[in-house]
Amino acid sequence: MWNVVIGVVFIIGGATGKLALIGANSSPAIMALGAGLVVWGGVQMLRGQKQ
């Protein structure tokens, strides 16, 4: 669940330009990382429901 929350924060922060990936100074990169976290969090939640 925390993956989804942090992912959404990264996406919003990257879209507004307030956050950037350290070392790359890239907002789209932090948005991609956030999207990956949201997807991974969704997979974890779906796996948890099946068990």
C-alpha positions, 0 to 999 in steps of 0.5 A: 500500500505504501508503494502506491502512496509514494508512487502517486507523490512521485508522479504528482511531484514530477508533473509539477516540477517540484521533484526530480530524480537525484543525479539526473535532475529529471522530472520525467524519470521520477514520474516513471519511477512513481508509475513503477511503484504504483504498478508494483503496489497494485500487483502486491495488493492483488496477490494479497487478495488471492491468498 
